[in-house]
Amino acid sequence: MSLEPLAFWVYLERNPLIWLLVTLSAFVLAQWLHRSARYSPWLNPVATTVCLLVLFLSLTGVSYEDYFAGAQFIHVMLGPAVVCMALPMWQSRQSLRRSLPALLPALLAGSLVSVLSALGLAWLFGLDRSLLLTLVPKSVTAPVAMGIAQDIGGIPELAAVICAVTGIFGAVLSLPLMQRLRIRDRRARGLALGVNAHGIGTAAAFQQHVVTGVYSSIGMAMNAVLTAVLAGTLLLIWL
């Protein structure tokens, strides 16, 4: 009888789809914890899910490669999920058009601060050139960050990790900070989340309000473009 649970686990481990189920179960649990805590930003569902999965894989001794073989369907769906953000943006096009005079300077300022702060911190701590360039696209979504890092001489894989960490910390810390600073305008809150915390921040923004999510989507998309331009410009100046 004692071998039955072990045999059952071996069977599940060999079935790649079990990791899709584990991932979805972890996210459902994270959502429940988030609701139970009255939507506290400190229990961001994405961050909680990551922690639960890391703990589970560490306890079971499963390699990331084996896990990803079953959970890669979620990775494939990231692209369509981003495209779906276009619908609420289209529905809010009138509001976006009216906000353009304030929106564009704010986007440019946010992108500049993001890039220059990364360069400044890297220079302050004496990081070498490749690490410094890897930090430049820290606030854009992972696929774009990897592309920018590769083009300017950074480390694409490390850029993806830094991007994920930035998104999680940005989503967790931005909302309490904006609350303390009494920033209540949904458009401003959304734009800040999108520029600083890309997709993870945008997911948190949509949980707040659809308008917050729309402006976060705009911030995420435009920041990716501006960061690519700024990174290329800075590289030309540096060289």
C-alpha positions as a LaTeX table, in Angstrom:
\begin{tabular}{lrrr}
\hline
Residue & $x$ (\AA) & $y$ (\AA) & $z$ (\AA) \\
\hline
Met1 & 0.00 & 0.00 & 0.00 \\
Ser2 & 2.86 & 2.37 & 0.78 \\
Leu3 & 4.10 & 2.10 & $-2.80$ \\
Glu4 & 0.80 & 3.18 & $-4.31$ \\
Pro5 & 1.20 & 6.94 & $-3.69$ \\
Leu6 & 4.78 & 6.76 & $-5.02$ \\
Ala7 & 3.66 & 4.93 & $-8.17$ \\
Phe8 & 0.87 & 7.46 & $-8.65$ \\
Trp9 & 3.34 & 10.34 & $-8.33$ \\
Val10 & 5.73 & 8.74 & $-10.85$ \\
Tyr11 & 2.81 & 8.42 & $-13.27$ \\
Leu12 & 1.87 & 12.08 & $-12.82$ \\
Glu13 & 5.47 & 13.24 & $-13.15$ \\
Arg14 & 5.75 & 11.53 & $-16.53$ \\
Asn15 & 2.60 & 13.24 & $-17.76$ \\
Pro16 & 3.62 & 16.75 & $-18.91$ \\
Leu17 & 0.11 & 18.16 & $-18.59$ \\
Ile18 & 0.23 & 17.73 & $-14.81$ \\
Trp19 & 2.44 & 20.84 & $-14.66$ \\
Leu20 & $-0.20$ & 22.87 & $-16.45$ \\
Leu21 & $-2.66$ & 21.76 & $-13.77$ \\
Val22 & $-0.17$ & 22.58 & $-11.00$ \\
Thr23 & 0.39 & 26.08 & $-12.44$ \\
Leu24 & $-3.32$ & 26.82 & $-12.76$ \\
Ser25 & $-3.97$ & 25.45 & $-9.25$ \\
Ala26 & $-1.23$ & 27.68 & $-7.82$ \\
Phe27 & $-2.74$ & 30.71 & $-9.57$ \\
Val28 & $-6.26$ & 29.91 & $-8.31$ \\
Leu29 & $-4.87$ & 29.61 & $-4.78$ \\
Ala30 & $-3.00$ & 32.90 & $-5.21$ \\
Gln31 & $-6.19$ & 34.60 & $-6.41$ \\
Trp32 & $-8.07$ & 33.25 & $-3.38$ \\
Leu33 & $-5.37$ & 34.54 & $-1.02$ \\
His34 & $-5.50$ & 37.92 & $-2.78$ \\
Arg35 & $-9.28$ & 38.16 & $-2.33$ \\
Ser36 & $-9.07$ & 36.95 & 1.28 \\
Ala37 & $-6.59$ & 39.74 & 2.01 \\
Arg38 & $-9.02$ & 42.29 & 0.51 \\
Tyr39 & $-6.90$ & 42.66 & $-2.63$ \\
Ser40 & $-3.77$ & 43.71 & $-0.78$ \\
Pro41 & $-1.00$ & 44.61 & $-3.27$ \\
Trp42 & 1.43 & 42.75 & $-1.03$ \\
Leu43 & $-0.25$ & 39.50 & $-2.10$ \\
Asn44 & 0.00 & 40.09 & $-5.83$ \\
Pro45 & $-1.32$ & 36.90 & $-7.52$ \\
Val46 & 1.56 & 36.67 & $-10.00$ \\
Ala47 & 4.22 & 37.02 & $-7.30$ \\
Thr48 & 2.40 & 34.56 & $-5.04$ \\
Thr49 & 2.07 & 32.04 & $-7.87$ \\
Val50 & 5.79 & 32.26 & $-8.62$ \\
Cys51 & 6.64 & 31.68 & $-4.95$ \\
Leu52 & 4.27 & 28.71 & $-4.70$ \\
Leu53 & 5.68 & 27.10 & $-7.85$ \\
Val54 & 9.30 & 27.61 & $-6.78$ \\
Leu55 & 8.48 & 26.04 & $-3.40$ \\
Phe56 & 6.65 & 23.12 & $-5.01$ \\
Leu57 & 9.41 & 22.38 & $-7.53$ \\
Ser58 & 12.07 & 22.64 & $-4.82$ \\
Leu59 & 10.24 & 20.21 & $-2.54$ \\
Thr60 & 9.55 & 17.69 & $-5.30$ \\
Gly61 & 12.97 & 17.95 & $-6.96$ \\
Val62 & 11.47 & 18.50 & $-10.40$ \\
Ser63 & 13.70 & 20.32 & $-12.89$ \\
Tyr64 & 12.53 & 23.49 & $-14.64$ \\
Glu65 & 12.85 & 21.74 & $-18.02$ \\
Asp66 & 10.40 & 19.00 & $-16.98$ \\
Tyr67 & 8.03 & 21.58 & $-15.55$ \\
Phe68 & 8.14 & 23.80 & $-18.63$ \\
Ala69 & 7.43 & 20.83 & $-20.92$ \\
Gly70 & 3.91 & 20.74 & $-19.52$ \\
Ala71 & 3.36 & 24.39 & $-18.64$ \\
Gln72 & 4.56 & 25.85 & $-21.94$ \\
Phe73 & 0.96 & 26.20 & $-23.16$ \\
Ile74 & 0.62 & 29.17 & $-20.81$ \\
His75 & 3.80 & 30.63 & $-22.30$ \\
Val76 & 2.32 & 30.26 & $-25.79$ \\
Met77 & $-0.83$ & 32.11 & $-24.70$ \\
Leu78 & 1.10 & 35.18 & $-23.54$ \\
Gly79 & 1.06 & 36.63 & $-27.05$ \\
Pro80 & $-2.72$ & 36.34 & $-27.57$ \\
Ala81 & $-3.27$ & 37.68 & $-24.03$ \\
Val82 & $-1.31$ & 40.84 & $-24.85$ \\
Val83 & $-3.22$ & 41.26 & $-28.13$ \\
Cys84 & $-6.52$ & 41.01 & $-26.23$ \\
Met85 & $-5.58$ & 44.20 & $-24.37$ \\
Ala86 & $-6.28$ & 46.07 & $-27.61$ \\
Leu87 & $-10.06$ & 45.65 & $-27.14$ \\
Pro88 & $-10.46$ & 47.83 & $-24.01$ \\
Met89 & $-7.95$ & 50.27 & $-25.52$ \\
Trp90 & $-10.14$ & 50.60 & $-28.62$ \\
Gln91 & $-13.24$ & 51.01 & $-26.48$ \\
Ser92 & $-11.53$ & 53.85 & $-24.59$ \\
Arg93 & $-10.10$ & 55.56 & $-27.69$ \\
Gln94 & $-11.99$ & 58.82 & $-27.09$ \\
Ser95 & $-10.56$ & 59.15 & $-23.59$ \\
Leu96 & $-7.08$ & 58.30 & $-24.88$ \\
Arg97 & $-7.32$ & 60.94 & $-27.60$ \\
Arg98 & $-8.28$ & 63.62 & $-25.09$ \\
Ser99 & $-5.41$ & 62.63 & $-22.81$ \\
Leu100 & $-2.69$ & 62.71 & $-25.48$ \\
Pro101 & $-1.27$ & 66.18 & $-24.57$ \\
Ala102 & $-0.47$ & 64.95 & $-21.05$ \\
Leu103 & 0.11 & 61.32 & $-22.00$ \\
Leu104 & 3.03 & 61.74 & $-24.40$ \\
Pro105 & 5.31 & 63.87 & $-22.17$ \\
Ala106 & 4.59 & 61.55 & $-19.22$ \\
Leu107 & 5.53 & 58.51 & $-21.31$ \\
Leu108 & 8.77 & 60.10 & $-22.47$ \\
Ala109 & 9.68 & 61.18 & $-18.93$ \\
Gly110 & 8.89 & 57.72 & $-17.54$ \\
Ser111 & 10.99 & 55.95 & $-20.16$ \\
Leu112 & 13.91 & 58.33 & $-19.66$ \\
Val113 & 13.87 & 57.92 & $-15.88$ \\
Ser114 & 13.65 & 54.14 & $-16.22$ \\
Val115 & 16.65 & 53.89 & $-18.54$ \\
Leu116 & 18.81 & 56.55 & $-16.86$ \\
Ser117 & 18.12 & 55.26 & $-13.34$ \\
Ala118 & 19.23 & 51.77 & $-14.41$ \\
Leu119 & 22.42 & 53.16 & $-15.96$ \\
Gly120 & 23.09 & 55.35 & $-12.93$ \\
Leu121 & 22.74 & 52.51 & $-10.42$ \\
Ala122 & 24.86 & 50.18 & $-12.54$ \\
Trp123 & 27.58 & 52.83 & $-12.82$ \\
Leu124 & 27.38 & 53.58 & $-9.08$ \\
Phe125 & 27.96 & 49.92 & $-8.17$ \\
Gly126 & 30.72 & 49.53 & $-10.73$ \\
Leu127 & 29.04 & 46.87 & $-12.87$ \\
Asp128 & 30.78 & 45.89 & $-16.07$ \\
Arg129 & 29.53 & 47.02 & $-19.48$ \\
Ser130 & 27.51 & 43.90 & $-20.34$ \\
Leu131 & 25.61 & 43.95 & $-17.03$ \\
Leu132 & 25.03 & 47.68 & $-17.34$ \\
Leu133 & 23.50 & 47.26 & $-20.79$ \\
Thr134 & 21.42 & 44.32 & $-19.55$ \\
Leu135 & 19.74 & 46.61 & $-17.01$ \\
Val136 & 18.66 & 49.18 & $-19.62$ \\
Pro137 & 15.43 & 47.39 & $-20.71$ \\
Lys138 & 14.42 & 46.32 & $-17.17$ \\
Ser139 & 10.98 & 47.94 & $-17.35$ \\
Val140 & 9.73 & 46.54 & $-20.67$ \\
Thr141 & 8.00 & 43.23 & $-21.28$ \\
Ala142 & 10.34 & 40.20 & $-21.35$ \\
Pro143 & 10.45 & 39.38 & $-25.10$ \\
Val144 & 11.22 & 43.02 & $-25.96$ \\
Ala145 & 13.75 & 43.25 & $-23.12$ \\
Met146 & 15.61 & 40.20 & $-24.43$ \\
Gly147 & 15.70 & 41.64 & $-27.95$ \\
Ile148 & 16.95 & 45.03 & $-26.80$ \\
Ala149 & 19.59 & 43.48 & $-24.53$ \\
Gln150 & 20.87 & 41.29 & $-27.35$ \\
Asp151 & 21.06 & 44.18 & $-29.82$ \\
Ile152 & 22.96 & 46.54 & $-27.51$ \\
Gly153 & 25.40 & 43.97 & $-26.13$ \\
Gly154 & 23.66 & 42.85 & $-22.95$ \\
Ile155 & 22.76 & 39.36 & $-21.73$ \\
Pro156 & 19.26 & 38.41 & $-23.00$ \\
Glu157 & 18.59 & 35.61 & $-20.49$ \\
Leu158 & 19.55 & 37.79 & $-17.54$ \\
Ala159 & 17.47 & 40.64 & $-18.98$ \\
Ala160 & 14.39 & 38.40 & $-18.89$ \\
Val161 & 14.99 & 37.56 & $-15.21$ \\
Ile162 & 15.56 & 41.21 & $-14.28$ \\
Cys163 & 12.43 & 42.14 & $-16.23$ \\
Ala164 & 10.32 & 39.61 & $-14.28$ \\
Val165 & 11.69 & 40.78 & $-10.93$ \\
Thr166 & 11.07 & 44.43 & $-11.88$ \\
Gly167 & 7.49 & 43.63 & $-12.87$ \\
Ile168 & 6.74 & 41.80 & $-9.63$ \\
Phe169 & 8.27 & 44.46 & $-7.38$ \\
Gly170 & 6.69 & 47.23 & $-9.45$ \\
Ala171 & 3.22 & 45.72 & $-9.17$ \\
Val172 & 3.61 & 45.09 & $-5.43$ \\
Leu173 & 5.11 & 48.45 & $-4.44$ \\
Ser174 & 3.56 & 50.92 & $-6.89$ \\
Leu175 & $-0.02$ & 50.82 & $-5.61$ \\
Pro176 & 0.81 & 51.44 & $-1.91$ \\
Leu177 & 3.24 & 54.18 & $-2.96$ \\
Met178 & 0.65 & 55.93 & $-5.15$ \\
Gln179 & $-1.89$ & 55.60 & $-2.34$ \\
Arg180 & 0.52 & 57.27 & 0.08 \\
Leu181 & 1.26 & 60.01 & $-2.46$ \\
Arg182 & $-2.51$ & 60.48 & $-2.92$ \\
Ile183 & $-2.41$ & 59.77 & $-6.64$ \\
Arg184 & $-6.02$ & 58.79 & $-7.26$ \\
Asp185 & $-6.45$ & 59.50 & $-10.97$ \\
Arg186 & $-6.97$ & 56.11 & $-12.62$ \\
Arg187 & $-5.22$ & 57.22 & $-15.80$ \\
Ala188 & $-2.08$ & 58.32 & $-13.95$ \\
Arg189 & $-2.03$ & 55.16 & $-11.83$ \\
Gly190 & $-2.42$ & 52.95 & $-14.88$ \\
Leu191 & 0.25 & 54.74 & $-16.90$ \\
Ala192 & 2.72 & 54.48 & $-14.02$ \\
Leu193 & 2.08 & 50.76 & $-13.62$ \\
Gly194 & 2.47 & 50.09 & $-17.34$ \\
Val195 & 5.69 & 52.06 & $-17.70$ \\
Asn196 & 7.32 & 50.65 & $-14.56$ \\
Ala197 & 5.96 & 47.12 & $-14.27$ \\
His198 & 4.96 & 46.16 & $-17.87$ \\
Gly199 & 2.65 & 43.11 & $-18.16$ \\
Ile200 & 2.58 & 42.17 & $-14.48$ \\
Gly201 & 1.72 & 45.74 & $-13.56$ \\
Thr202 & $-0.93$ & 45.84 & $-16.28$ \\
Ala203 & $-2.57$ & 42.71 & $-14.85$ \\
Ala204 & $-2.67$ & 44.43 & $-11.45$ \\
Ala205 & $-4.06$ & 47.58 & $-13.10$ \\
Phe206 & $-6.98$ & 45.72 & $-14.70$ \\
Gln207 & $-7.82$ & 44.33 & $-11.26$ \\
Gln208 & $-8.17$ & 47.91 & $-10.04$ \\
His209 & $-10.36$ & 49.29 & $-12.85$ \\
Val210 & $-10.72$ & 48.94 & $-16.62$ \\
Val211 & $-9.56$ & 52.55 & $-17.16$ \\
Thr212 & $-6.46$ & 51.88 & $-15.06$ \\
Gly213 & $-5.81$ & 48.77 & $-17.15$ \\
Val214 & $-6.26$ & 50.61 & $-20.46$ \\
Tyr215 & $-3.73$ & 53.31 & $-19.57$ \\
Ser216 & $-1.38$ & 50.69 & $-18.20$ \\
Ser217 & $-1.58$ & 48.85 & $-21.55$ \\
Ile218 & $-0.71$ & 52.08 & $-23.36$ \\
Gly219 & 2.19 & 52.70 & $-20.98$ \\
Met220 & 3.53 & 49.18 & $-21.44$ \\
Ala221 & 3.34 & 49.26 & $-25.25$ \\
Met222 & 4.74 & 52.76 & $-25.73$ \\
Asn223 & 7.47 & 52.28 & $-23.14$ \\
Ala224 & 8.73 & 49.27 & $-25.08$ \\
Val225 & 9.07 & 51.39 & $-28.22$ \\
Leu226 & 10.63 & 54.37 & $-26.44$ \\
Thr227 & 13.07 & 52.20 & $-24.49$ \\
Ala228 & 14.27 & 50.58 & $-27.71$ \\
Val229 & 14.84 & 54.02 & $-29.26$ \\
Leu230 & 16.53 & 55.42 & $-26.14$ \\
Ala231 & 18.74 & 52.35 & $-25.75$ \\
Gly232 & 19.93 & 52.64 & $-29.34$ \\
Thr233 & 20.53 & 56.38 & $-28.97$ \\
Leu234 & 22.50 & 55.95 & $-25.75$ \\
Leu235 & 24.58 & 53.21 & $-27.31$ \\
Leu236 & 25.48 & 55.48 & $-30.25$ \\
Ile237 & 26.46 & 58.28 & $-27.86$ \\
Trp238 & 28.47 & 55.90 & $-25.70$ \\
Leu239 & 30.36 & 54.48 & $-28.65$ \\
\hline
\end{tabular}
